[in-house]
Amino acid sequence: MSERVWEVFHGENLDRLVDRAHTEAPLEFQIEHVEVTFIHGEYVVTAIQSRERSD
């Protein structure tokens, strides 16, 4: 069974937001999917992260 986490980052610097999505992922989670949208003058980066549960 896997566990998923969604994180959303907002800002004007796309490179910095993508870096944050990768570096701020919880331990043992891996990036599964990243989606980028440009809304109201800023980027919105949604990162879906997952890991296998051991229970």
Secondary structure, DSSP 4 states (H G I P E B T S, - for coil): -EEEEEEEEEES-HHHHHHHHHHTSPTT-EEEEEEEEEETTEEEEEEEEEEE---
